[in-house]
Amino acid sequence: MSSEPIVKHLYTADPSAHVFNDRLYVYPSHDRETDIEDNDNGDQYDMVDYHVFSMDEVGGPVTDHGVALKMEDIPWVSKQLWAPDAATKNGKYYLYFPARDKEGIFRIGVAVSDKPEGPFTPDPEPISGSYSIDPATFVDDDGQAYLYFGGLWGGQLQCWQEPGKFEAKWAGPQEPSGPVKALFPRVAKLTDDMRSLASEVTELHILDESGEAIAADDHDRRFFEAAWMHKYNGKYYFSYSTGDTHYLVYAIGDSPLGPFTYGGRILEPVLGWTTHHSIVEFKGKWYLFHHDTTLSGGKNHLRCVKIKEIFYDKDGKITMEKPE
Ligand code: FUB
């Protein structure tokens, strides 16, 4: 399979891929040039709009549907339209996106359209009770939708260690350390109209092979950002980025609310600091959508989306090589 970016006329990142009406849609961040210096808080990721892309087949022509949502149309946002996701229910399409509010606190917004490619109309306020970054939605076979979110350092997850309380002293590139459990990603059920949380926000527990919580110091395995949920053979697969160790990894569970047991690595580090992805089944094959910075020659904030086919072995482990 080609390792070329799916598009080269824009910088794209954080791809969330979904099959809607037998067509493959991709909802990425739209990276842009800025003069903001690279730092560990992610200030250089200063995006202002989203484009939606689609294709009939993997490797075929990719349609850029143009601007689907822009910052100036979202009343509560001050800056940084980061990694989005999309979902459909009851004939409507929903775009979920993180951004800083007027106080500089990351929240998650939702915007609605009648078409998968948008344009999307944003709700005037962020989703009540939401915080941090990298929303990922998952609609289970029974129709219940879930919202997963969270991201450390610039994504501010470490500021929310006490329920409902933003602790500014934790802002910036820092996180708990020592022999304590890691901060886990967050999950809540969504209401039937997909625009509000229908349950308390809870932690999604990620355990090691002995059933112990992954530890804060275990930077090769602890959750950092880039939540994604998919289902394979009746099991739930929660995948994520380990941030400063630059892996894409996954954990497997029996319920969309967890607990999950660490399963292994999906992707080794790519060119560029961030790594972020989605996993989707299309026409009987499974694909990893992810990004790197090859298109910009390695500039962290100018990324490009790529696709790789993935496989499962007989035990349900994800592998990049086709099993014999
Ligand atoms: O694109 C901005 C941020 O970079 C995303 O929200 C993170 O997941 C990382 O990819």
py3Dmol code that shows the C-alpha trace and the ligand (Angstrom):
import py3Dmol

protein = """\
ATOM      1  CA  MET A   1       0.000   0.000   0.000  1.00  0.00           C
ATOM      2  CA  SER A   2       1.255   3.520  -0.843  1.00  0.00           C
ATOM      3  CA  SER A   3       2.826   5.499   1.964  1.00  0.00           C
ATOM      4  CA  GLU A   4       1.912   8.750   0.227  1.00  0.00           C
ATOM      5  CA  PRO A   5      -0.249  11.343   2.010  1.00  0.00           C
ATOM      6  CA  ILE A   6      -3.914  11.101   1.014  1.00  0.00           C
ATOM      7  CA  VAL A   7      -3.804  14.802   0.021  1.00  0.00           C
ATOM      8  CA  LYS A   8      -0.912  17.163  -0.542  1.00  0.00           C
ATOM      9  CA  HIS A   9      -2.640  20.492  -1.209  1.00  0.00           C
ATOM     10  CA  LEU A  10      -3.321  21.023   2.541  1.00  0.00           C
ATOM     11  CA  TYR A  11      -1.591  19.921   5.723  1.00  0.00           C
ATOM     12  CA  THR A  12      -3.847  17.461   7.548  1.00  0.00           C
ATOM     13  CA  ALA A  13      -3.584  15.549  10.841  1.00  0.00           C
ATOM     14  CA  ASP A  14      -5.491  13.574  13.509  1.00  0.00           C
ATOM     15  CA  PRO A  15      -7.646  11.690  10.955  1.00  0.00           C
ATOM     16  CA  SER A  16     -10.966  10.241  12.132  1.00  0.00           C
ATOM     17  CA  ALA A  17     -12.250   7.892   9.427  1.00  0.00           C
ATOM     18  CA  HIS A  18     -15.838   6.650   9.149  1.00  0.00           C
ATOM     19  CA  VAL A  19     -17.907   4.837   6.561  1.00  0.00           C
ATOM     20  CA  PHE A  20     -21.139   6.688   5.887  1.00  0.00           C
ATOM     21  CA  ASN A  21     -23.466   5.571   3.055  1.00  0.00           C
ATOM     22  CA  ASP A  22     -20.807   3.146   1.718  1.00  0.00           C
ATOM     23  CA  ARG A  23     -18.289   5.973   1.280  1.00  0.00           C
ATOM     24  CA  LEU A  24     -15.188   6.561   3.369  1.00  0.00           C
ATOM     25  CA  TYR A  25     -15.105   9.988   5.043  1.00  0.00           C
ATOM     26  CA  VAL A  26     -12.100  11.466   6.826  1.00  0.00           C
ATOM     27  CA  TYR A  27     -12.390  14.207   9.461  1.00  0.00           C
ATOM     28  CA  PRO A  28      -8.874  15.548  10.143  1.00  0.00           C
ATOM     29  CA  SER A  29      -7.378  18.625  11.756  1.00  0.00           C
ATOM     30  CA  HIS A  30      -6.347  21.231   9.192  1.00  0.00           C
ATOM     31  CA  ASP A  31      -2.781  22.269  10.053  1.00  0.00           C
ATOM     32  CA  ARG A  32      -1.571  25.694   8.993  1.00  0.00           C
ATOM     33  CA  GLU A  33       1.673  27.657   8.965  1.00  0.00           C
ATOM     34  CA  THR A  34       2.126  29.880  12.021  1.00  0.00           C
ATOM     35  CA  ASP A  35       5.042  31.857  13.425  1.00  0.00           C
ATOM     36  CA  ILE A  36       4.464  30.340  16.883  1.00  0.00           C
ATOM     37  CA  GLU A  37       7.551  28.605  18.208  1.00  0.00           C
ATOM     38  CA  ASP A  38       7.363  24.841  18.726  1.00  0.00           C
ATOM     39  CA  ASN A  39       6.814  24.054  22.424  1.00  0.00           C
ATOM     40  CA  ASP A  40       5.641  21.202  24.659  1.00  0.00           C
ATOM     41  CA  ASN A  41       2.352  22.971  25.341  1.00  0.00           C
ATOM     42  CA  GLY A  42       1.328  22.566  21.690  1.00  0.00           C
ATOM     43  CA  ASP A  43       0.837  26.309  21.072  1.00  0.00           C
ATOM     44  CA  GLN A  44       2.105  25.847  17.497  1.00  0.00           C
ATOM     45  CA  TYR A  45      -1.016  23.798  16.674  1.00  0.00           C
ATOM     46  CA  ASP A  46      -3.065  26.904  15.969  1.00  0.00           C
ATOM     47  CA  MET A  47      -5.770  25.703  13.605  1.00  0.00           C
ATOM     48  CA  VAL A  48      -8.834  27.705  12.578  1.00  0.00           C
ATOM     49  CA  ASP A  49     -11.054  25.451  10.453  1.00  0.00           C
ATOM     50  CA  TYR A  50     -11.899  21.916   9.342  1.00  0.00           C
ATOM     51  CA  HIS A  51     -12.144  20.347   5.895  1.00  0.00           C
ATOM     52  CA  VAL A  52     -13.857  16.984   5.288  1.00  0.00           C
ATOM     53  CA  PHE A  53     -12.464  14.508   2.733  1.00  0.00           C
ATOM     54  CA  SER A  54     -14.030  11.416   1.177  1.00  0.00           C
ATOM     55  CA  MET A  55     -13.209   8.569  -1.158  1.00  0.00           C
ATOM     56  CA  ASP A  56     -14.974   5.666  -2.892  1.00  0.00           C
ATOM     57  CA  GLU A  57     -12.068   3.351  -2.347  1.00  0.00           C
ATOM     58  CA  VAL A  58      -8.778   3.323  -0.495  1.00  0.00           C
ATOM     59  CA  GLY A  59      -6.113   4.414  -2.969  1.00  0.00           C
ATOM     60  CA  GLY A  60      -8.704   6.094  -5.236  1.00  0.00           C
ATOM     61  CA  PRO A  61      -9.272   9.828  -5.791  1.00  0.00           C
ATOM     62  CA  VAL A  62      -9.905  11.865  -2.638  1.00  0.00           C
ATOM     63  CA  THR A  63     -12.525  14.633  -2.661  1.00  0.00           C
ATOM     64  CA  ASP A  64     -11.898  17.750  -0.572  1.00  0.00           C
ATOM     65  CA  HIS A  65     -15.381  18.988   0.372  1.00  0.00           C
ATOM     66  CA  GLY A  66     -14.028  22.374   1.432  1.00  0.00           C
ATOM     67  CA  VAL A  67     -14.451  24.198   4.729  1.00  0.00           C
ATOM     68  CA  ALA A  68     -16.971  22.311   6.873  1.00  0.00           C
ATOM     69  CA  LEU A  69     -16.687  24.488   9.995  1.00  0.00           C
ATOM     70  CA  LYS A  70     -14.633  27.557  10.863  1.00  0.00           C
ATOM     71  CA  MET A  71     -13.615  29.174  14.129  1.00  0.00           C
ATOM     72  CA  GLU A  72     -15.228  32.541  13.468  1.00  0.00           C
ATOM     73  CA  ASP A  73     -18.645  30.801  13.389  1.00  0.00           C
ATOM     74  CA  ILE A  74     -18.247  29.199  16.821  1.00  0.00           C
ATOM     75  CA  PRO A  75     -19.205  31.753  19.509  1.00  0.00           C
ATOM     76  CA  TRP A  76     -17.480  30.106  22.489  1.00  0.00           C
ATOM     77  CA  VAL A  77     -14.063  29.431  20.914  1.00  0.00           C
ATOM     78  CA  SER A  78     -10.927  31.567  21.365  1.00  0.00           C
ATOM     79  CA  LYS A  79      -8.377  29.409  19.510  1.00  0.00           C
ATOM     80  CA  GLN A  80      -6.954  26.018  18.537  1.00  0.00           C
ATOM     81  CA  LEU A  81      -9.408  23.800  16.673  1.00  0.00           C
ATOM     82  CA  TRP A  82      -7.720  20.482  17.456  1.00  0.00           C
ATOM     83  CA  ALA A  83      -8.484  16.846  16.600  1.00  0.00           C
ATOM     84  CA  PRO A  84     -12.148  16.279  15.604  1.00  0.00           C
ATOM     85  CA  ASP A  85     -14.386  13.264  15.179  1.00  0.00           C
ATOM     86  CA  ALA A  86     -17.779  12.630  13.574  1.00  0.00           C
ATOM     87  CA  ALA A  87     -20.787  10.386  14.092  1.00  0.00           C
ATOM     88  CA  THR A  88     -24.218   9.806  12.611  1.00  0.00           C
ATOM     89  CA  LYS A  89     -27.531   9.039  14.267  1.00  0.00           C
ATOM     90  CA  ASN A  90     -31.186   9.492  13.298  1.00  0.00           C
ATOM     91  CA  GLY A  91     -30.235  10.813   9.824  1.00  0.00           C
ATOM     92  CA  LYS A  92     -28.044  13.661  11.139  1.00  0.00           C
ATOM     93  CA  TYR A  93     -24.265  14.010  11.182  1.00  0.00           C
ATOM     94  CA  TYR A  94     -22.349  15.379  14.158  1.00  0.00           C
ATOM     95  CA  LEU A  95     -18.873  16.866  14.241  1.00  0.00           C
ATOM     96  CA  TYR A  96     -17.164  16.883  17.659  1.00  0.00           C
ATOM     97  CA  PHE A  97     -14.190  19.188  18.151  1.00  0.00           C
ATOM     98  CA  PRO A  98     -11.969  20.487  20.964  1.00  0.00           C
ATOM     99  CA  ALA A  99     -10.949  24.122  21.266  1.00  0.00           C
ATOM    100  CA  ARG A 100      -9.991  26.636  23.925  1.00  0.00           C
ATOM    101  CA  ASP A 101     -12.866  28.694  25.291  1.00  0.00           C
ATOM    102  CA  LYS A 102     -12.564  32.419  26.045  1.00  0.00           C
ATOM    103  CA  GLU A 103     -10.838  31.571  29.377  1.00  0.00           C
ATOM    104  CA  GLY A 104      -8.241  29.433  27.601  1.00  0.00           C
ATOM    105  CA  ILE A 105      -9.735  26.160  28.898  1.00  0.00           C
ATOM    106  CA  PHE A 106     -10.147  23.331  26.389  1.00  0.00           C
ATOM    107  CA  ARG A 107     -13.774  22.217  25.962  1.00  0.00           C
ATOM    108  CA  ILE A 108     -15.523  20.008  23.421  1.00  0.00           C
ATOM    109  CA  GLY A 109     -18.074  21.385  20.993  1.00  0.00           C
ATOM    110  CA  VAL A 110     -20.568  19.756  18.656  1.00  0.00           C
ATOM    111  CA  ALA A 111     -21.837  20.900  15.260  1.00  0.00           C
ATOM    112  CA  VAL A 112     -24.666  19.391  13.206  1.00  0.00           C
ATOM    113  CA  SER A 113     -25.341  18.795   9.506  1.00  0.00           C
ATOM    114  CA  ASP A 114     -27.727  16.877   7.265  1.00  0.00           C
ATOM    115  CA  LYS A 115     -24.759  15.629   5.211  1.00  0.00           C
ATOM    116  CA  PRO A 116     -21.580  13.807   6.220  1.00  0.00           C
ATOM    117  CA  GLU A 117     -19.418  16.417   4.489  1.00  0.00           C
ATOM    118  CA  GLY A 118     -21.144  19.371   6.175  1.00  0.00           C
ATOM    119  CA  PRO A 119     -21.199  22.314   6.360  1.00  0.00           C
ATOM    120  CA  PHE A 120     -21.813  21.910  10.097  1.00  0.00           C
ATOM    121  CA  THR A 121     -23.710  24.344  12.313  1.00  0.00           C
ATOM    122  CA  PRO A 122     -22.129  24.595  15.776  1.00  0.00           C
ATOM    123  CA  ASP A 123     -24.084  24.663  19.006  1.00  0.00           C
ATOM    124  CA  PRO A 124     -23.532  28.064  20.654  1.00  0.00           C
ATOM    125  CA  GLU A 125     -21.943  26.595  23.813  1.00  0.00           C
ATOM    126  CA  PRO A 126     -19.546  23.687  24.339  1.00  0.00           C
ATOM    127  CA  ILE A 127     -21.002  20.400  25.558  1.00  0.00           C
ATOM    128  CA  SER A 128     -21.799  20.960  29.228  1.00  0.00           C
ATOM    129  CA  GLY A 129     -19.463  18.937  31.455  1.00  0.00           C
ATOM    130  CA  SER A 130     -16.877  18.426  28.686  1.00  0.00           C
ATOM    131  CA  TYR A 131     -13.220  19.354  29.011  1.00  0.00           C
ATOM    132  CA  SER A 132      -9.762  18.605  27.578  1.00  0.00           C
ATOM    133  CA  ILE A 133      -9.224  17.475  23.971  1.00  0.00           C
ATOM    134  CA  ASP A 134      -9.451  14.767  21.310  1.00  0.00           C
ATOM    135  CA  PRO A 135     -13.110  13.705  21.320  1.00  0.00           C
ATOM    136  CA  ALA A 136     -13.866  10.300  19.808  1.00  0.00           C
ATOM    137  CA  THR A 137     -17.414   9.061  19.401  1.00  0.00           C
ATOM    138  CA  PHE A 138     -18.501   5.467  19.223  1.00  0.00           C
ATOM    139  CA  VAL A 139     -22.066   4.303  18.491  1.00  0.00           C
ATOM    140  CA  ASP A 140     -22.532   0.733  19.685  1.00  0.00           C
ATOM    141  CA  ASP A 141     -24.715  -1.870  17.977  1.00  0.00           C
ATOM    142  CA  ASP A 142     -27.567  -1.107  20.422  1.00  0.00           C
ATOM    143  CA  GLY A 143     -27.562   2.561  19.314  1.00  0.00           C
ATOM    144  CA  GLN A 144     -26.000   3.945  22.508  1.00  0.00           C
ATOM    145  CA  ALA A 145     -23.374   6.564  21.701  1.00  0.00           C
ATOM    146  CA  TYR A 146     -20.292   7.272  23.836  1.00  0.00           C
ATOM    147  CA  LEU A 147     -17.904  10.215  23.907  1.00  0.00           C
ATOM    148  CA  TYR A 148     -14.256   9.510  24.793  1.00  0.00           C
ATOM    149  CA  PHE A 149     -11.840  12.362  25.387  1.00  0.00           C
ATOM    150  CA  GLY A 150      -8.697  13.619  27.099  1.00  0.00           C
ATOM    151  CA  GLY A 151      -5.126  14.627  26.443  1.00  0.00           C
ATOM    152  CA  LEU A 152      -2.173  15.424  28.720  1.00  0.00           C
ATOM    153  CA  TRP A 153       0.160  18.475  28.833  1.00  0.00           C
ATOM    154  CA  GLY A 154      -1.254  21.116  26.419  1.00  0.00           C
ATOM    155  CA  GLY A 155      -4.502  19.121  26.353  1.00  0.00           C
ATOM    156  CA  GLN A 156      -5.047  19.914  30.069  1.00  0.00           C
ATOM    157  CA  LEU A 157      -6.326  16.494  31.220  1.00  0.00           C
ATOM    158  CA  GLN A 158      -4.013  16.749  34.257  1.00  0.00           C
ATOM    159  CA  CYS A 159      -5.918  19.897  35.319  1.00  0.00           C
ATOM    160  CA  TRP A 160      -9.045  17.765  35.932  1.00  0.00           C
ATOM    161  CA  GLN A 161      -7.908  15.366  38.662  1.00  0.00           C
ATOM    162  CA  GLU A 162     -10.829  16.350  40.892  1.00  0.00           C
ATOM    163  CA  PRO A 163     -14.306  15.946  39.378  1.00  0.00           C
ATOM    164  CA  GLY A 164     -15.614  19.211  37.898  1.00  0.00           C
ATOM    165  CA  LYS A 165     -12.661  21.294  39.106  1.00  0.00           C
ATOM    166  CA  PHE A 166     -10.090  22.897  36.777  1.00  0.00           C
ATOM    167  CA  GLU A 167      -6.770  23.290  38.594  1.00  0.00           C
ATOM    168  CA  ALA A 168      -4.726  25.953  36.780  1.00  0.00           C
ATOM    169  CA  LYS A 169      -1.577  24.998  38.698  1.00  0.00           C
ATOM    170  CA  TRP A 170      -1.408  21.837  36.567  1.00  0.00           C
ATOM    171  CA  ALA A 171      -1.614  23.728  33.217  1.00  0.00           C
ATOM    172  CA  GLY A 172       1.251  23.221  30.787  1.00  0.00           C
ATOM    173  CA  PRO A 173       3.471  20.276  29.862  1.00  0.00           C
ATOM    174  CA  GLN A 174       3.308  18.318  33.132  1.00  0.00           C
ATOM    175  CA  GLU A 175       1.560  15.271  34.563  1.00  0.00           C
ATOM    176  CA  PRO A 176       1.561  13.141  37.741  1.00  0.00           C
ATOM    177  CA  SER A 177       4.628  10.955  38.256  1.00  0.00           C
ATOM    178  CA  GLY A 178       5.827   8.312  40.685  1.00  0.00           C
ATOM    179  CA  PRO A 179       4.309   4.983  41.706  1.00  0.00           C
ATOM    180  CA  VAL A 180       0.710   6.093  41.231  1.00  0.00           C
ATOM    181  CA  LYS A 181      -1.867   5.116  38.671  1.00  0.00           C
ATOM    182  CA  ALA A 182      -1.802   7.042  35.380  1.00  0.00           C
ATOM    183  CA  LEU A 183      -4.480   9.562  34.560  1.00  0.00           C
ATOM    184  CA  PHE A 184      -6.966   7.722  32.401  1.00  0.00           C
ATOM    185  CA  PRO A 185      -8.988   8.951  29.420  1.00  0.00           C
ATOM    186  CA  ARG A 186     -12.560  10.020  30.096  1.00  0.00           C
ATOM    187  CA  VAL A 187     -15.856   8.627  28.804  1.00  0.00           C
ATOM    188  CA  ALA A 188     -19.531   9.539  29.051  1.00  0.00           C
ATOM    189  CA  LYS A 189     -22.697   8.363  27.339  1.00  0.00           C
ATOM    190  CA  LEU A 190     -24.264  10.786  24.863  1.00  0.00           C
ATOM    191  CA  THR A 191     -27.955  11.693  24.809  1.00  0.00           C
ATOM    192  CA  ASP A 192     -30.099  10.402  21.947  1.00  0.00           C
ATOM    193  CA  ASP A 193     -29.783  13.768  20.172  1.00  0.00           C
ATOM    194  CA  MET A 194     -25.969  13.406  20.409  1.00  0.00           C
ATOM    195  CA  ARG A 195     -25.510  16.965  21.712  1.00  0.00           C
ATOM    196  CA  SER A 196     -25.193  16.485  25.502  1.00  0.00           C
ATOM    197  CA  LEU A 197     -23.688  14.112  28.003  1.00  0.00           C
ATOM    198  CA  ALA A 198     -26.220  11.580  29.321  1.00  0.00           C
ATOM    199  CA  SER A 199     -24.095  10.317  32.206  1.00  0.00           C
ATOM    200  CA  GLU A 200     -21.364  11.343  34.592  1.00  0.00           C
ATOM    201  CA  VAL A 201     -17.909  11.570  33.069  1.00  0.00           C
ATOM    202  CA  THR A 202     -15.882   8.587  34.313  1.00  0.00           C
ATOM    203  CA  GLU A 203     -12.337   7.324  33.876  1.00  0.00           C
ATOM    204  CA  LEU A 204     -11.710   4.563  31.352  1.00  0.00           C
ATOM    205  CA  HIS A 205      -9.471   2.156  33.252  1.00  0.00           C
ATOM    206  CA  ILE A 206      -6.496   0.708  31.369  1.00  0.00           C
ATOM    207  CA  LEU A 207      -4.882  -2.230  33.161  1.00  0.00           C
ATOM    208  CA  ASP A 208      -1.746  -4.236  32.612  1.00  0.00           C
ATOM    209  CA  GLU A 209      -1.657  -8.028  32.110  1.00  0.00           C
ATOM    210  CA  SER A 210      -1.795  -8.551  35.924  1.00  0.00           C
ATOM    211  CA  GLY A 211      -4.925  -6.451  36.299  1.00  0.00           C
ATOM    212  CA  GLU A 212      -3.038  -3.493  37.831  1.00  0.00           C
ATOM    213  CA  ALA A 213      -3.738   0.041  36.610  1.00  0.00           C
ATOM    214  CA  ILE A 214      -1.118   1.268  34.137  1.00  0.00           C
ATOM    215  CA  ALA A 215       1.225   3.464  36.184  1.00  0.00           C
ATOM    216  CA  ALA A 216       1.896   7.170  35.655  1.00  0.00           C
ATOM    217  CA  ASP A 217       5.606   6.507  35.105  1.00  0.00           C
ATOM    218  CA  ASP A 218       4.956   3.866  32.434  1.00  0.00           C
ATOM    219  CA  HIS A 219       5.315   6.299  29.545  1.00  0.00           C
ATOM    220  CA  ASP A 220       5.510   3.479  26.973  1.00  0.00           C
ATOM    221  CA  ARG A 221       1.930   2.459  27.819  1.00  0.00           C
ATOM    222  CA  ARG A 222       0.118   5.224  29.681  1.00  0.00           C
ATOM    223  CA  PHE A 223      -2.639   7.171  27.900  1.00  0.00           C
ATOM    224  CA  PHE A 224      -1.517  10.546  26.572  1.00  0.00           C
ATOM    225  CA  GLU A 225      -4.050  11.595  23.869  1.00  0.00           C
ATOM    226  CA  ALA A 226      -5.755  10.506  20.605  1.00  0.00           C
ATOM    227  CA  ALA A 227      -8.570   8.293  21.941  1.00  0.00           C
ATOM    228  CA  TRP A 228     -10.237   5.954  19.448  1.00  0.00           C
ATOM    229  CA  MET A 229     -12.763   3.143  19.940  1.00  0.00           C
ATOM    230  CA  HIS A 230     -13.676   0.375  17.530  1.00  0.00           C
ATOM    231  CA  LYS A 231     -15.276  -3.039  17.817  1.00  0.00           C
ATOM    232  CA  TYR A 232     -13.939  -6.284  16.345  1.00  0.00           C
ATOM    233  CA  ASN A 233     -15.400  -9.749  16.861  1.00  0.00           C
ATOM    234  CA  GLY A 234     -17.550  -8.576  19.790  1.00  0.00           C
ATOM    235  CA  LYS A 235     -14.593  -7.029  21.662  1.00  0.00           C
ATOM    236  CA  TYR A 236     -13.986  -3.335  22.249  1.00  0.00           C
ATOM    237  CA  TYR A 237     -10.612  -1.934  21.183  1.00  0.00           C
ATOM    238  CA  PHE A 238      -9.534   1.351  22.762  1.00  0.00           C
ATOM    239  CA  SER A 239      -6.456   2.805  21.048  1.00  0.00           C
ATOM    240  CA  TYR A 240      -4.423   5.904  21.855  1.00  0.00           C
ATOM    241  CA  SER A 241      -1.108   7.730  21.629  1.00  0.00           C
ATOM    242  CA  THR A 242       1.540   7.495  24.354  1.00  0.00           C
ATOM    243  CA  GLY A 243       2.615  11.084  23.610  1.00  0.00           C
ATOM    244  CA  ASP A 244       6.232  11.653  24.601  1.00  0.00           C
ATOM    245  CA  THR A 245       7.193   8.055  23.714  1.00  0.00           C
ATOM    246  CA  HIS A 246       5.358   8.434  20.377  1.00  0.00           C
ATOM    247  CA  TYR A 247       3.631   5.041  20.104  1.00  0.00           C
ATOM    248  CA  LEU A 248       0.127   4.190  18.965  1.00  0.00           C
ATOM    249  CA  VAL A 249      -1.086   1.410  21.262  1.00  0.00           C
ATOM    250  CA  TYR A 250      -4.329  -0.355  22.128  1.00  0.00           C
ATOM    251  CA  ALA A 251      -6.188  -2.087  24.930  1.00  0.00           C
ATOM    252  CA  ILE A 252      -9.070  -4.592  24.731  1.00  0.00           C
ATOM    253  CA  GLY A 253     -12.256  -4.776  26.826  1.00  0.00           C
ATOM    254  CA  ASP A 254     -15.674  -6.408  27.040  1.00  0.00           C
ATOM    255  CA  SER A 255     -17.623  -3.169  27.507  1.00  0.00           C
ATOM    256  CA  PRO A 256     -17.360   0.293  25.912  1.00  0.00           C
ATOM    257  CA  LEU A 257     -16.951   1.659  29.448  1.00  0.00           C
ATOM    258  CA  GLY A 258     -14.069  -0.675  30.284  1.00  0.00           C
ATOM    259  CA  PRO A 259     -12.038  -1.875  31.989  1.00  0.00           C
ATOM    260  CA  PHE A 260      -9.475  -2.417  29.235  1.00  0.00           C
ATOM    261  CA  THR A 261      -6.351  -4.557  29.263  1.00  0.00           C
ATOM    262  CA  TYR A 262      -3.269  -3.301  27.448  1.00  0.00           C
ATOM    263  CA  GLY A 263      -2.855  -5.258  24.178  1.00  0.00           C
ATOM    264  CA  GLY A 264       0.270  -3.956  22.463  1.00  0.00           C
ATOM    265  CA  ARG A 265       1.637  -1.481  19.930  1.00  0.00           C
ATOM    266  CA  ILE A 266       0.025  -0.633  16.625  1.00  0.00           C
ATOM    267  CA  LEU A 267       2.556   1.840  15.214  1.00  0.00           C
ATOM    268  CA  GLU A 268       6.149   2.723  16.101  1.00  0.00           C
ATOM    269  CA  PRO A 269       7.154   6.426  16.222  1.00  0.00           C
ATOM    270  CA  VAL A 270       6.760   8.358  12.974  1.00  0.00           C
ATOM    271  CA  LEU A 271       8.507  11.528  11.763  1.00  0.00           C
ATOM    272  CA  GLY A 272       7.163  14.359  13.963  1.00  0.00           C
ATOM    273  CA  TRP A 273       6.319  14.638  17.667  1.00  0.00           C
ATOM    274  CA  THR A 274       2.624  13.739  17.581  1.00  0.00           C
ATOM    275  CA  THR A 275       1.028  10.537  16.440  1.00  0.00           C
ATOM    276  CA  HIS A 276      -2.746  10.186  16.136  1.00  0.00           C
ATOM    277  CA  HIS A 277      -5.021   7.827  14.285  1.00  0.00           C
ATOM    278  CA  SER A 278      -8.316   6.057  13.691  1.00  0.00           C
ATOM    279  CA  ILE A 279      -9.207   2.470  12.773  1.00  0.00           C
ATOM    280  CA  VAL A 280     -12.033   1.605  10.395  1.00  0.00           C
ATOM    281  CA  GLU A 281     -13.380  -1.347   8.433  1.00  0.00           C
ATOM    282  CA  PHE A 282     -14.149  -0.614   4.784  1.00  0.00           C
ATOM    283  CA  LYS A 283     -15.165  -3.131   2.100  1.00  0.00           C
ATOM    284  CA  GLY A 284     -14.016  -6.067   4.217  1.00  0.00           C
ATOM    285  CA  LYS A 285     -10.546  -4.729   5.089  1.00  0.00           C
ATOM    286  CA  TRP A 286      -9.307  -2.892   8.167  1.00  0.00           C
ATOM    287  CA  TYR A 287      -7.339   0.344   7.903  1.00  0.00           C
ATOM    288  CA  LEU A 288      -5.259   2.542  10.177  1.00  0.00           C
ATOM    289  CA  PHE A 289      -5.489   6.232   9.326  1.00  0.00           C
ATOM    290  CA  HIS A 290      -2.643   8.195  10.912  1.00  0.00           C
ATOM    291  CA  HIS A 291      -0.341  11.144  10.301  1.00  0.00           C
ATOM    292  CA  ASP A 292       3.330  12.035  10.121  1.00  0.00           C
ATOM    293  CA  THR A 293       5.288  15.126   9.038  1.00  0.00           C
ATOM    294  CA  THR A 294       6.966  13.857   5.867  1.00  0.00           C
ATOM    295  CA  LEU A 295       5.088  16.341   3.627  1.00  0.00           C
ATOM    296  CA  SER A 296       6.634  19.321   5.476  1.00  0.00           C
ATOM    297  CA  GLY A 297      10.059  17.706   5.899  1.00  0.00           C
ATOM    298  CA  GLY A 298       9.542  17.167   9.619  1.00  0.00           C
ATOM    299  CA  LYS A 299       7.797  20.305  10.923  1.00  0.00           C
ATOM    300  CA  ASN A 300       5.831  19.121  13.967  1.00  0.00           C
ATOM    301  CA  HIS A 301       2.767  21.275  13.294  1.00  0.00           C
ATOM    302  CA  LEU A 302       2.555  20.615   9.532  1.00  0.00           C
ATOM    303  CA  ARG A 303       1.387  17.041   9.173  1.00  0.00           C
ATOM    304  CA  CYS A 304      -0.102  14.756   6.523  1.00  0.00           C
ATOM    305  CA  VAL A 305      -2.608  11.893   6.722  1.00  0.00           C
ATOM    306  CA  LYS A 306      -1.666   8.415   5.527  1.00  0.00           C
ATOM    307  CA  ILE A 307      -3.395   5.014   5.400  1.00  0.00           C
ATOM    308  CA  LYS A 308      -2.094   1.540   6.245  1.00  0.00           C
ATOM    309  CA  GLU A 309      -3.939  -1.765   6.109  1.00  0.00           C
ATOM    310  CA  ILE A 310      -3.981  -3.609   9.439  1.00  0.00           C
ATOM    311  CA  PHE A 311      -4.796  -7.196  10.386  1.00  0.00           C
ATOM    312  CA  TYR A 312      -5.776  -9.292  13.411  1.00  0.00           C
ATOM    313  CA  ASP A 313      -4.080 -12.498  14.414  1.00  0.00           C
ATOM    314  CA  LYS A 314      -5.981 -15.574  15.651  1.00  0.00           C
ATOM    315  CA  ASP A 315      -6.016 -14.162  19.196  1.00  0.00           C
ATOM    316  CA  GLY A 316      -7.469 -10.829  18.088  1.00  0.00           C
ATOM    317  CA  LYS A 317      -4.158  -8.969  18.429  1.00  0.00           C
ATOM    318  CA  ILE A 318      -3.629  -6.129  15.964  1.00  0.00           C
ATOM    319  CA  THR A 319      -0.742  -6.642  13.556  1.00  0.00           C
ATOM    320  CA  MET A 320       0.644  -4.676  10.627  1.00  0.00           C
ATOM    321  CA  GLU A 321       1.683  -7.881   8.866  1.00  0.00           C
ATOM    322  CA  LYS A 322      -0.858 -10.157   7.177  1.00  0.00           C
ATOM    323  CA  PRO A 323      -0.952 -13.379   9.239  1.00  0.00           C
ATOM    324  CA  GLU A 324      -0.040 -16.555   7.273  1.00  0.00           C
TER     325      GLU A 324
END
"""
ligand_1 = """\
10
FUB
O -3.601 18.466 16.359
C -3.441 19.012 17.645
C -3.142 17.942 18.640
O -1.966 17.244 18.273
C -4.170 16.843 18.743
O -5.333 17.231 19.402
C -3.367 15.796 19.398
O -3.940 14.531 19.400
C -2.080 15.876 18.618
O -2.133 15.118 17.435
"""
view = py3Dmol.view(width=600, height=400)
view.addModel(protein, "pdb")
view.setStyle({"model": 0}, {"cartoon": {"style": "trace"}})
view.addModel(ligand_1, "xyz")
view.setStyle({"model": 1}, {"stick": {}})
view.zoomTo()
view.show()
